[in-house]
Amino acid sequence: MPSVSQFFGIAIYMYFNDHTPPHFHAEYGGNEALYEIETLRIYAGKLPRRAHNLVIEWADLHRSELMDNWQRARRGLSLIDIEPLE
């Protein structure tokens, strides 16, 4: 599962040919959550509140890049790194 970004101990991943809806995986401290790209809603898993808020802030800034990577992953292409949250 390729990582597309890492910040403040949070890793953001996408699987190739993953199931819909378009989403990404966020991992932090042994926890994982799956976020829909379009709505930024968690539909599986859970992160601590602080990590969740950071993921939402980051994803809101990079939603188009996340969707571009989702399309690339669906086609089996390499993913583009996305700037971390600073």
C-alpha positions as CSV (number, residue, x, y, z in Angstrom):
1,M,0.0,0.0,0.0
2,P,1.8,3.1,-1.2
3,S,2.1,6.1,1.1
4,V,1.2,9.4,-0.5
5,S,2.0,11.7,2.5
6,Q,3.2,11.6,6.1
7,F,2.9,14.3,8.8
8,F,2.9,14.5,12.6
9,G,3.1,10.7,12.9
10,I,0.1,10.2,10.5
11,A,0.6,8.1,7.4
12,I,-1.7,8.5,4.4
13,Y,-2.0,5.5,2.0
14,M,-3.9,4.3,-1.0
15,Y,-4.3,0.8,-2.3
16,F,-4.1,0.0,-6.0
17,N,-7.5,-1.1,-7.5
18,D,-9.2,-0.5,-4.1
19,H,-13.0,-0.7,-3.7
20,T,-15.2,2.3,-4.2
21,P,-16.1,4.9,-3.0
22,P,-12.9,6.8,-3.7
23,H,-11.1,7.0,-0.4
24,F,-7.7,7.0,1.4
25,H,-6.4,5.3,4.5
26,A,-5.0,7.3,7.4
27,E,-2.9,5.5,10.1
28,Y,-1.8,6.9,13.4
29,G,-0.5,5.1,16.6
30,G,-1.8,1.7,15.6
31,N,-5.3,3.1,14.6
32,E,-6.6,3.3,11.0
33,A,-9.5,5.1,9.4
34,L,-10.8,5.2,5.9
35,Y,-11.9,8.6,4.6
36,E,-14.1,9.2,1.5
37,I,-12.4,11.8,-0.6
38,E,-15.5,13.6,-1.7
39,T,-17.1,14.1,1.7
40,L,-14.1,13.5,4.0
41,R,-16.4,11.3,6.1
42,I,-14.9,8.3,7.9
43,Y,-16.7,5.2,6.8
44,A,-14.5,2.6,8.6
45,G,-12.2,2.7,11.6
46,K,-11.3,5.5,13.9
47,L,-8.4,7.9,14.8
48,P,-7.9,9.9,17.9
49,R,-9.6,13.3,17.7
50,R,-6.4,15.3,17.3
51,A,-5.1,13.1,14.5
52,H,-8.6,13.0,12.8
53,N,-8.7,16.8,12.8
54,L,-5.2,17.0,11.3
55,V,-6.2,14.5,8.6
56,I,-9.4,16.5,7.8
57,E,-7.4,19.8,7.6
58,W,-4.8,18.2,5.3
59,A,-7.3,16.4,3.1
60,D,-9.4,19.5,2.6
61,L,-6.3,21.3,1.2
62,H,-5.4,18.4,-1.1
63,R,-8.8,16.9,-2.2
64,S,-8.1,17.3,-5.9
65,E,-4.6,15.7,-5.6
66,L,-6.2,12.8,-3.6
67,M,-8.7,12.2,-6.4
68,D,-6.0,12.4,-9.0
69,N,-4.1,9.7,-7.1
70,W,-7.2,7.6,-6.7
71,Q,-7.6,7.7,-10.5
72,R,-3.9,6.8,-11.0
73,A,-4.2,3.9,-8.5
74,R,-7.3,2.5,-10.3
75,R,-5.2,2.5,-13.5
76,G,-2.2,0.8,-11.8
77,L,0.0,3.9,-12.2
78,S,2.5,5.1,-9.6
79,L,1.1,7.6,-7.1
80,I,2.3,11.2,-6.7
81,D,3.5,12.3,-3.2
82,I,1.3,15.0,-1.7
83,E,2.8,17.8,0.5
84,P,2.4,17.1,4.2
85,L,0.6,19.4,6.6
86,E,3.0,21.8,8.2
